Amino acid sequence: MSGERHAFRTRAIHVGNERDPATGAIVPPIHVASTFVLPGAGEPSEFDYSRTGTPTRQRLETTVASLEGGCGALAYASGMAATHGAMLLLKHGDHVIAGTDIYGGTYRLLHKVLVSSGISVTLADTRSPEALEAARRPETKLLWLESPGNPLLSITDLAPCVAWAHQHGMLVGVDNTFASPVLTRPLELGADIVMHSATKYLGGHSDALGGILVVRDPELHRRLHYLQNAVGNVLGPWDSYLIQRGIKTLELRVREQCRTAQRLAEFLASHPRIERTLYPGLPQHPGHDIATRQMDGGYGAMISFEVAGDFAAAKRVVEGTELFQLAVSLGAVESLIEQPASMSHASYDRADRLKHGIRDSLVRLSVGLEAFEDLRDDLDQALRKI
């Protein structure tokens, strides 16, 4: 079933999940084989070795490619493996521009791993055309974007950034983990590569680890698949199955999580123990108008806020909740809370972290599927302890 004429939630259930032709099973079997018998020596076959491809991984890739509007997808062992897979397109001497509001693991990969391969990086405020132009070099080959950003929930206007980058011969990759394809589909806005930490909203149940790259150009897909096969950083069948199963309820989960997050952000914005609430759904958020235009019917389920106090005050808040679990990660049915300075963004050099606005008093929430009233009361009791 190609299903491109069907709605998003219909494709999430059916594309890549066709019934098993051998048995009629409505859920396709999980193929755990590491190797496949060939029709003859040197004769091509759809599957030959599981590093190159498996039926279970291929089904997941087909589903995500459909939801993002791409020509194909590649599933990796983690979100960071997928990000690194995209970076393998670069060579010694190339330069990357990335946003100032990016995941700590991406910061670490760019600043502390790729530098050994002779690849340089400049962080720039991707909301500012002037900042992007100032960061550009003749050797800039990739623009890496996040919107909403992590952890400050900044909103980048993707389409003009893509147009600018293409004008200067750059590829554009977008980490779409926070928005998910439910809310934003960067390939439709001209991006070349979309990355997901599939561990998050796609899987949605805190029980699978994976990453996805989706592209709109078949030749780019071929190049990335060659690199993935050469390096071997692929997703196993069990995680592929779990993530694909999670995708079946993706739209329902994300839309409900967005509704709860909107109400929580409004509550937090008026709380006396909070200095600043960061959520694109709030009219006072500087990216609210762009998010309203760019995001499809919701503003995401991530909220950040700065407590009235210091590092210790924020630490007391994140350690004082009961329903919000103290953990990194996000996007699952369980609500999570964390302190970026000591957890998700601890890999930043402290001076760089502060320079880019990630303060010690910052708290990040991932809103799950619990009742709004219970989550509100849990945050309130934790905040009133500081």
C-alpha positions as CSV (number, residue, x, y, z in Angstrom):
1,M,0.0,0.0,0.0
2,S,1.6,3.3,-1.1
3,G,-1.2,5.2,0.7
4,E,0.0,8.7,-0.2
5,R,-3.6,9.7,-0.9
6,H,-4.6,8.7,2.7
7,A,-4.4,10.9,5.8
8,F,-1.4,11.0,8.1
9,R,-2.8,8.8,10.8
10,T,-4.1,6.2,8.2
11,R,-0.6,5.9,6.7
12,A,1.0,5.6,10.1
13,I,-1.1,2.5,10.6
14,H,-1.0,0.9,7.2
15,V,2.0,2.0,5.1
16,G,4.8,-0.5,5.8
17,N,2.5,-2.7,7.9
18,E,0.9,-4.7,5.1
19,R,-0.4,-8.1,6.2
20,D,1.9,-11.1,5.9
21,P,1.2,-12.7,2.5
22,A,2.3,-16.2,3.7
23,T,-0.1,-16.4,6.7
24,G,-2.5,-13.4,6.5
25,A,-1.2,-12.1,9.8
26,I,-2.3,-8.5,10.3
27,V,1.0,-7.7,12.1
28,P,4.0,-8.7,9.9
29,P,6.5,-11.1,11.5
30,I,9.7,-9.8,13.0
31,H,12.6,-11.2,10.8
32,V,15.6,-11.9,13.1
33,A,17.8,-13.6,10.4
34,S,21.3,-12.2,10.1
35,T,21.8,-13.6,6.6
36,F,19.6,-14.6,3.7
37,V,20.0,-17.4,1.1
38,L,20.8,-16.1,-2.4
39,P,19.4,-17.5,-5.6
40,G,22.8,-18.1,-7.0
41,A,26.5,-17.0,-6.6
42,G,26.8,-13.4,-7.4
43,E,23.1,-13.0,-8.2
44,P,21.4,-10.0,-6.7
45,S,18.6,-10.4,-4.2
46,E,16.5,-7.9,-2.2
47,F,18.1,-9.0,1.0
48,D,21.5,-10.7,1.5
49,Y,22.9,-9.6,4.9
50,S,21.2,-7.8,7.7
51,R,23.7,-5.0,7.9
52,T,22.6,-4.0,4.4
53,G,18.9,-4.4,5.0
54,T,16.2,-6.6,6.6
55,P,12.4,-6.9,6.0
56,T,11.6,-5.6,9.5
57,R,13.9,-2.5,9.3
58,Q,12.7,-1.8,5.7
59,R,9.1,-1.7,6.8
60,L,9.9,0.9,9.5
61,E,11.9,3.0,6.9
62,T,8.9,2.8,4.5
63,T,6.5,4.1,7.1
64,V,8.7,7.0,8.2
65,A,9.5,8.0,4.6
66,S,5.8,8.2,3.9
67,L,5.0,10.3,7.0
68,E,7.8,12.8,6.2
69,G,7.2,12.9,2.5
70,G,10.6,11.5,1.5
71,C,11.7,9.1,-1.2
72,G,13.4,6.9,1.4
73,A,14.6,6.5,4.9
74,L,17.4,4.8,6.8
75,A,17.1,3.4,10.3
76,Y,20.1,3.6,12.7
77,A,21.0,2.3,16.1
78,S,20.3,5.6,17.8
79,G,19.5,9.2,17.1
80,M,23.1,10.2,17.5
81,A,24.1,7.4,15.1
82,A,21.7,8.9,12.5
83,T,23.1,12.4,13.0
84,H,26.6,11.0,12.6
85,G,25.4,9.1,9.5
86,A,24.4,12.5,8.0
87,M,27.8,14.0,9.0
88,L,29.6,11.2,7.1
89,L,28.7,13.1,4.0
90,L,31.4,15.7,5.0
91,K,35.1,15.5,4.4
92,H,38.2,16.9,5.9
93,G,38.2,20.7,5.6
94,D,34.4,21.1,5.4
95,H,32.5,23.4,7.7
96,V,29.1,23.1,9.4
97,I,26.8,25.8,10.6
98,A,24.5,24.6,13.4
99,G,22.1,26.4,15.7
100,T,22.9,27.8,19.1
101,D,19.9,26.0,20.5
102,I,20.8,22.3,19.8
103,Y,20.9,19.0,21.6
104,G,23.9,18.5,23.8
105,G,24.8,15.3,22.1
106,T,24.9,17.1,18.7
107,Y,27.1,19.8,20.2
108,R,29.5,17.1,21.5
109,L,29.6,15.3,18.2
110,L,30.4,18.5,16.3
111,H,32.8,20.0,18.7
112,K,34.6,17.0,20.3
113,V,34.4,14.2,17.7
114,L,34.3,15.5,14.2
115,V,37.1,18.0,14.8
116,S,39.5,15.1,14.8
117,S,38.4,14.5,11.2
118,G,39.2,18.1,10.2
119,I,35.6,19.2,10.1
120,S,34.9,22.6,11.8
121,V,31.7,24.0,13.2
122,T,30.2,27.4,13.9
123,L,27.1,27.9,16.1
124,A,24.8,30.7,14.9
125,D,21.4,32.0,15.8
126,T,19.4,30.4,13.0
127,R,16.6,32.9,13.6
128,S,18.8,35.7,12.3
129,P,19.8,35.9,8.6
130,E,22.6,38.2,9.6
131,A,24.0,35.7,12.0
132,L,23.9,32.9,9.4
133,E,25.6,35.1,6.8
134,A,28.3,36.0,9.3
135,A,28.9,32.3,10.0
136,R,29.2,31.3,6.4
137,R,32.5,30.3,4.9
138,P,33.5,29.2,1.3
139,E,33.9,25.7,2.8
140,T,30.5,25.5,4.5
141,K,28.8,22.4,3.2
142,L,26.0,21.7,5.8
143,L,23.4,23.7,7.7
144,W,22.0,21.8,10.7
145,L,18.8,23.1,12.1
146,E,16.5,22.3,15.1
147,S,13.0,23.8,15.4
148,P,11.8,23.9,18.2
149,G,15.4,24.1,19.5
150,N,16.6,22.0,22.4
151,P,16.4,23.1,25.2
152,L,15.3,26.7,24.8
153,L,12.4,26.0,22.4
154,S,13.5,28.6,19.9
155,I,11.7,28.6,16.6
156,T,13.6,28.8,13.3
157,D,11.8,29.8,10.1
158,L,12.9,26.8,8.1
159,A,11.9,27.6,4.5
160,P,14.0,30.8,4.2
161,C,17.0,29.2,5.9
162,V,16.8,26.3,3.4
163,A,16.6,28.7,0.5
164,W,19.6,30.7,1.7
165,A,21.6,27.5,2.3
166,H,20.8,26.1,-1.1
167,Q,21.7,29.4,-2.7
168,H,25.2,28.9,-1.3
169,G,25.5,25.2,-2.2
170,M,24.9,23.7,1.2
171,L,22.9,20.7,2.2
172,V,20.3,21.3,4.9
173,G,19.6,18.8,7.7
174,V,16.8,19.3,10.2
175,D,16.6,17.5,13.6
176,N,12.8,17.1,13.7
177,T,12.7,15.1,16.9
178,F,10.8,17.7,19.0
179,A,8.1,18.4,16.4
180,S,7.7,15.0,14.9
181,P,6.2,14.7,11.4
182,V,2.8,15.3,13.0
183,L,3.6,18.9,13.5
184,T,6.4,19.8,11.0
185,R,7.6,18.1,7.8
186,P,10.9,19.9,6.8
187,L,11.3,18.1,3.5
188,E,8.1,19.8,2.4
189,L,9.9,23.1,3.2
190,G,12.9,22.2,1.0
191,A,15.2,20.5,3.5
192,D,17.5,17.7,2.2
193,I,17.7,15.5,5.3
194,V,15.4,15.0,8.3
195,M,16.7,13.3,11.4
196,H,14.7,11.8,14.2
197,S,15.7,10.3,17.4
198,A,13.1,7.5,17.0
199,T,13.6,6.7,20.6
200,K,11.4,9.7,21.4
201,Y,8.0,10.5,19.8
202,L,8.1,7.8,17.1
203,G,8.6,5.0,19.5
204,G,6.8,6.8,22.3
205,H,7.0,4.3,25.1
206,S,10.5,4.5,26.5
207,D,11.3,0.9,25.4
208,A,13.2,1.3,22.1
209,L,16.4,3.0,20.9
210,G,16.8,4.2,17.3
211,G,17.4,6.9,14.9
212,I,16.1,7.7,11.4
213,L,17.3,9.8,8.4
214,V,14.7,10.7,5.7
215,V,15.6,12.3,2.4
216,R,13.8,13.5,-0.7
217,D,16.5,12.9,-3.3
218,P,17.1,9.3,-4.5
219,E,20.8,9.9,-5.2
220,L,21.3,11.3,-1.6
221,H,19.5,8.2,-0.3
222,R,21.9,6.0,-2.2
223,R,25.0,7.8,-0.9
224,L,23.7,7.7,2.7
225,H,22.8,4.0,2.4
226,Y,26.3,3.2,1.0
227,L,27.9,5.0,4.0
228,Q,25.6,3.3,6.5
229,N,26.3,-0.1,5.1
230,A,30.0,0.6,5.0
231,V,30.1,1.7,8.7
232,G,27.4,-0.8,9.9
233,N,25.5,1.5,12.2
234,V,22.1,-0.1,11.7
235,L,18.9,-0.7,13.7
236,G,18.1,-4.2,14.9
237,P,14.8,-6.0,14.2
238,W,13.3,-5.8,17.7
239,D,13.7,-2.0,18.0
240,S,12.5,-1.6,14.4
241,Y,9.3,-3.4,15.3
242,L,8.8,-1.5,18.6
243,I,9.3,1.9,16.9
244,Q,6.9,1.0,14.0
245,R,4.3,-0.2,16.5
246,G,4.6,3.1,18.4
247,I,4.1,5.1,15.2
248,K,0.6,3.7,14.8
249,T,-0.5,5.9,17.6
250,L,1.9,8.8,16.9
251,E,-0.6,11.4,15.8
252,L,-3.0,10.7,18.6
253,R,-0.3,10.8,21.3
254,V,1.4,14.0,20.0
255,R,-1.8,16.0,19.6
256,E,-3.0,15.1,23.1
257,Q,0.4,15.8,24.6
258,C,0.4,19.2,22.8
259,R,-3.0,20.1,24.4
260,T,-1.8,19.3,27.9
261,A,1.5,21.1,27.3
262,Q,-0.3,24.3,26.2
263,R,-2.3,24.3,29.5
264,L,0.8,23.6,31.6
265,A,2.7,26.3,29.9
266,E,-0.1,28.8,30.6
267,F,-0.1,27.7,34.3
268,L,3.7,28.0,34.6
269,A,3.8,31.4,32.9
270,S,2.0,32.9,35.8
271,H,3.6,30.9,38.6
272,P,5.3,33.0,41.2
273,R,8.4,30.8,41.5
274,I,9.2,30.9,37.8
275,E,11.1,33.8,36.1
276,R,10.5,32.8,32.5
277,T,8.5,30.1,30.6
278,L,9.6,29.0,27.2
279,Y,6.9,27.5,25.0
280,P,6.0,28.4,21.4
281,G,2.3,28.2,22.1
282,L,2.5,31.2,24.4
283,P,1.7,34.5,22.5
284,Q,4.7,36.2,24.2
285,H,7.1,33.6,22.8
286,P,9.3,35.4,20.2
287,G,8.7,32.5,17.7
288,H,5.0,32.2,18.3
289,D,3.9,33.6,14.9
290,I,6.3,31.5,12.9
291,A,5.4,28.3,14.9
292,T,1.7,29.0,14.3
293,R,2.4,29.1,10.5
294,Q,5.1,26.3,10.4
295,M,3.7,23.8,12.9
296,D,0.6,21.8,12.0
297,G,-2.1,22.4,14.7
298,G,0.1,22.3,17.8
299,Y,3.2,23.7,19.4
300,G,4.8,20.5,20.7
301,A,4.9,18.9,24.1
302,M,8.2,20.2,25.3
303,I,8.3,23.1,27.8
304,S,11.3,24.8,29.4
305,F,11.3,27.3,32.3
306,E,13.8,29.2,34.5
307,V,13.1,29.0,38.2
308,A,13.6,31.9,40.5
309,G,16.9,30.9,41.9
310,D,20.2,29.2,40.9
311,F,21.5,25.8,40.0
312,A,20.6,24.4,43.4
313,A,17.0,25.7,43.2
314,A,16.5,24.1,39.8
315,K,18.0,20.9,41.1
316,R,15.6,20.8,44.0
317,V,12.7,21.2,41.6
318,V,13.7,18.4,39.2
319,E,14.3,16.1,42.2
320,G,11.1,17.1,43.9
321,T,8.4,15.9,41.5
322,E,6.6,12.6,41.8
323,L,4.8,12.1,38.5
324,F,7.4,13.9,36.4
325,Q,10.3,11.3,36.4
326,L,13.8,12.7,36.6
327,A,15.3,11.4,33.4
328,V,16.9,12.4,30.1
329,S,15.0,11.6,26.9
330,L,11.6,12.8,26.0
331,G,8.5,12.2,23.8
332,A,7.1,9.1,25.6
333,V,3.8,8.5,27.4
334,E,5.5,9.2,30.7
335,S,6.2,12.8,31.7
336,L,9.9,13.6,32.3
337,I,11.8,16.4,33.9
338,E,15.4,17.3,33.8
339,Q,18.0,20.1,34.4
340,P,19.8,20.7,31.1
341,A,22.9,22.2,32.8
342,S,23.6,18.9,34.6
343,M,22.0,16.4,32.3
344,S,21.1,16.7,28.6
345,H,23.4,19.6,27.9
346,A,26.2,18.8,30.4
347,S,28.5,18.0,27.4
348,Y,28.6,21.7,26.5
349,D,31.6,23.6,27.7
350,R,30.1,25.7,30.6
351,A,31.1,29.0,29.1
352,D,29.6,28.0,25.7
353,R,26.4,26.8,27.4
354,L,25.9,30.1,29.3
355,K,26.9,32.1,26.2
356,H,24.0,30.5,24.3
357,G,21.5,31.1,27.0
358,I,21.3,27.7,28.7
359,R,21.3,28.9,32.3
360,D,21.9,26.8,35.5
361,S,18.3,27.6,36.6
362,L,16.7,26.1,33.4
363,V,14.3,23.1,33.8
364,R,13.1,21.1,30.8
365,L,9.8,19.2,30.7
366,S,8.6,16.5,28.4
367,V,4.8,16.3,28.8
368,G,3.3,12.8,28.6
369,L,-0.2,11.5,28.6
370,E,-1.1,11.9,32.3
371,A,-4.0,14.1,33.3
372,F,-3.3,17.8,33.1
373,E,-4.5,18.4,36.7
374,D,-2.2,15.8,38.1
375,L,0.8,17.2,36.3
376,R,0.0,20.7,37.2
377,D,-0.3,19.8,40.9
378,D,2.9,17.9,40.8
379,L,4.9,20.8,39.4
380,D,3.2,23.2,41.8
381,Q,4.2,21.3,44.9
382,A,7.8,20.9,43.7
383,L,8.1,24.6,42.8
384,R,6.8,25.7,46.2
385,K,9.7,23.9,47.9
386,I,12.2,26.4,46.6
